[in-house]
Amino acid sequence: MFIIIISAFLSSVILFLTYKIKKEQEDHSIKIKFLQNIINDLLEMNKNQESKVKLSDSLIQNLYNARNNIDQNVFDLQKEIIEKLAANNLLD
């Protein structure tokens, strides 16, 4: 009887963690899509402005820093998901 209760409890924990990870993956995907849209918008704005006016060095540096910042955020989010998956032994 005790083993059945423990098994049910552990199964519930596994299901909960699986649900939580899937939810975090969905949230991660939404954040990634949002950041990709920002990058695409920035690239499109950059392309349009280059045809009209030569960009100043400071603006180019700001765009480079913003992209690096976004890239780092994306990397950190992906690393966090992988760590959570690994911690729950869900990586195959």
HELIX and SHEET records of a PDB file:
HELIX    1   1 PHE A    2  LYS A   52  1                                  51    
HELIX    2   2 ASP A   57  ALA A   87  1                                  31    
END                                                                             
